[in-house]
Amino acid sequence: MSIPRPANSGYAIFCDDIREEINGKTTYVGVYGGDMLIAAAAPVVIPQLCCLVQVLFDPDNLPESANILLKRFTEAGDQGPIASFDLPPLASLPKPEYTPGFGDEVRRFALSGVMKMSPFGIEEPCSLRAIAVIDGVEHRLGNLHVRLVDDLPLRQ
C-alpha cells in the first residue's frame, strides 16, 4: 500500500544544538518533543536554540520561489519572523539521482537548512512555528511551544 504525500511537504526539528560530523552524520542535541519547559520567570535568555527544516518537493514540478520562516506567536498573535532564509532557485539545482526505497514510488527533491539563534530571548510564553513559503503559499513544518512553569516534571 502506498501512502500519498502532498506535492510540497516537510518537517522541523527544534533542539539545543546541531552538529555536523566528519563522516557525514548529523547530531541533534537536546531535541524538544513539542514543548520547551522553562522553570524560571520571564524574561529568560537561553544560550542557543536551533531549528532544522527539511522541505520535500516534486522534482518534476519545482516551485518558482521558496523560503523558510521561523515565526513567534504569543497570546497577542503573530509577532513576525525571528529568523528566515531563502532557498536557492530550485530549477537551477542538479536533480539528485533517484533510488527507490521499499514502497517509495514517489520521487522527492529534499532541501535542508538550519537556523541557529544564539542567544535566544524569551519574554513570555509563546509558540514558534517553522513555515515554508512556497510560491507564496505557507506550509507549516513544525511547532515548538515555549512554556514557563514553576517546576519541571520529574522523570520516572
Steps between C-alpha positions, in 0.01 A plus 500: 500500500635842407432801719436811290706804592429861414706652219680730747551394859767491767578503868689691769709383795558740790803433721781656704778434246565344160847364427629386163739206537800418282343176374191673357275432797314768691457507877195669653554596864208557737210438260168645615189287464262788439537689831790694648443526875690774681494507881563873533323832487520708182705648351731204437799469269607154391845451346376364168194367320528314169242403241573256219251500216470264208269583213398240242406594145377318192811512275285517187305802626746722688369834632618839379587619850529358849618633832491388862371711789512446873219704657416573862135497611380626839154556648503833313544315168768481230815683616665457161808314380793454737716315246477420131690387196428483128546173314705522180317498166395136500483455123872588477609225742605161363240232556626229733519142379186313600529170684158360596457356848252243621161613374633848417378550145471878528819695432577799723758778481606584858671815624612548861599810690594594853414812698708563814395780732765577757416632754123464490280724715160404636283778641176303541344163417484456125487259209768487235391386155724390217329587173598440138366766264483330161388714208327728752311221681584421864566139600545426871802284574489483879432674832675545832292620795708694753348484848614659823428265792552504877661154507624256240322163496693215658615212283427150630 
